[in-house]
Amino acid sequence: MSYEERNIWVFLVVAVTFYTAYVVVVLSRARDVPLTEVDYAAPLLWSIGGAIVAGIVGSIGVGLANRRDGHLTDQRDKEINRLGERTGNSFVVIGSLAAMVLALLEADWFWIANVVYLCFVLSAILGSVTKLVAYRRDFSTW
């Protein structure tokens, strides 16, 4: 497994883990109050910040574990990255449009923030899975 592919795995695991933790925290706080009244801002910010730190630490760990193999990327790595980013960015657009529609409908801020966060996570998942599939299959025929 290449250096780039290991970093993709780190990014995928971090995104899923921290979003799942965020959802668990918010839902556990919603036992006694309606979901839209839950204090979600602090867990959201902690989840995003924690994911950034974990991604950096994971990437450093992958780099240290992979230092003998080198960190060189070739044209195939660049093309796979480009494909994954384009694919994943579709959810960024969907999230932006969904947030705009919710704002126009004057939905609660809770829903707007959570749809944006969900679409960022879906973007990370879809982009990462696309890249991993491209690494496992013959990418030259795409």
Summary of the structure (lengths in Angstrom):
residues: 142
radius of gyration: 17.7
end to end distance: 20.7
largest distance: 54.8
contacts: 401
relative contact order: 0.17
helix: 82%
strand: 0%
